[in-house]
Amino acid sequence: MHAKPRPAATPAEALSAMDSLIAAHLLGQQEMAQRLGLNITDLLCFGCVLKSGENLLTAGDLAQHANVTTGAVTGILNRLERAGFVTRMPDPADRRRVRVAAVPSAVARVQELYGPYHDRLNTLFADYSPDEVAVLTDWFTRTTGLAHAYIDELRDRTPLAK
């Protein structure tokens, strides 16, 4: 597929469009979490479990992926387990650790909810050439890294508001 003509945009316009996307995404994630009976942090953590696939995460891995403390992840896992989203399995390599696995029925619930949205996104991506999708993927990946680095910087230098 050849790239379609795209309207010109300035970096300021791109930032404005990105801000609108992030706001819509945050609202959408909140809606998804509510429909699944979860809070947004628990949904984020369940997403990390899903993304890991067959490479089951430890609680420490999950804390790192979700950017939460190991103490917080214990409560998150307790809630996700009570809600039927995850199960804890002994780590075959280290019996002191557990691995977190997604419950298949919960995976099906999430796929049912997210599936139509992902289908629409895939339709949208089909409007872009492979080179454009590569640029988008690079930008999303680099921006995510930049965002995580800035979050860490904020946590290191700026106290929470009271």
N, C-alpha and C positions, 0 to 999 in steps of 0.2 A: 504494500500500500504506500502511496506517495503522500507526503505531508500535505495537509490542507492549508490554504492560506490562513494565517492567524492575525488578529488585529494587533497593532503595535501597542506596547505597554511600557510604562516607566517602572523603575524599581518601586516607587511610591505606590503606583497602582497595583503592582504585584503584591506588596505588603498588605495593602487594603483588602485585596481579594483573599490573601492567606488568612488575615484576621477574621474575615467573614466565614471562611471554611472552618477554621478552628472553633469559632462560636457555634456554628451549626453542628459540628462534630460533637462538641461537649454536650449540647442539648440532646442530640441523638443518643449518645452514650448513656445519658441520664435516663432517657425514655426506655432504652433497652434494659438497663439495670433494674428499673422499677418493674418492668414486665416480667423479669426473671426472679423478682423478689430479692434482689441483691442491692448493696450499695455500690457506688462507683469504684471504690478501691477493690472490693471483692471481685467485681467484674473484671477489672484490670488484671488482677492476679489470676483469675480463671483463664483469661486470655493468654497469659504467659504459660500456663500449664498446657493449654491447647497448642500453642505455638511450638512448644518443646516436643510434641508428638511422642514418638516411642522412646525418646531420650528423656526419661522421667527426671524431673527436678528434685533436688533436696529442698528442705525448707530454707536453707541458707542461699541456695541458688535462686529460689523464688524471691527472697528478700532483695537480692542484688538486682534481678531482672525488673522487679516492680519498684525499685528505689524506695523500699521501706525498711524499717529496722527488723532485726530478727525477732525481737519481742512482739512487734506488731504482727508479723507474719504468723505467729502462733495463734493469735485471736482470729486472724483472717482464715486460716486453715480450719480452725474449729467451726467457724460459721459456715464455710463452704462445705465441710463434711456434714454438718447438721442439716443443711439444705439439700444434700444429695448431689452435690456437684463434683466432689473429689473423694478419693479414698487414699489412705496412707498405706504404703506397702513397705515391708522391711527391705533395706538395701542389701542385696546379696553379697556385696563386697565389704560391707561394714555394718555389723548388726546394731551398732549404736545409732545409726542414721535411718531415716525413713525417706522414701521417695513418694512423690505426689502424682497420682494418676487421675485422669478425668473419668467420671462415671459415664458410660455410653449413653444412657438416657438423657443426661444433662447435655452432652455433646449434641444430641439430636435436637433438643429444645433450642439450643443456641443457634444451630445451623438453620432451623426453621425460621427463627427470628431474623437472623442476619442474611440468609440466603438471597431473598429478593433484593436487598440493598446491594450485595456483592454482585449479583447479576447485572444490576443497573450500572455499577461501576465498571464492570467488564465490558459492557456495551459502550460506555463512554471511552474506555481505553482503546476500543476497536477503531475509534475515529482518529487515532494517532498512529504515526508510522512507528516501526520498531526503534528507529533512532530517537524519536521523540519520547517514546516510553522509557528508553534508556536514560535520557536526560532527566525525565521526571523521577525515575527511580534513584538516580544519583543525587538529585536535589533533595528528595525526601530523606534519603539515608544521611546525607551530610547535615541537613537541617536538624534531624533528630539528634545527631551527635552534638551539634552546637547547642541545642536546647538542653540536653542533659548536662553538658559542661557548664552552662550558665546557671542552671538550677543548683549544681554543686557549689559554684562560686557564690551565689546568693546565700546559700545555707552557711557557708564558711564566714561570710563577712557581714551579713545583715541579720540583726535579731528580729524575731517575730513580733508583730504588732500586738499590743495588749488591749 
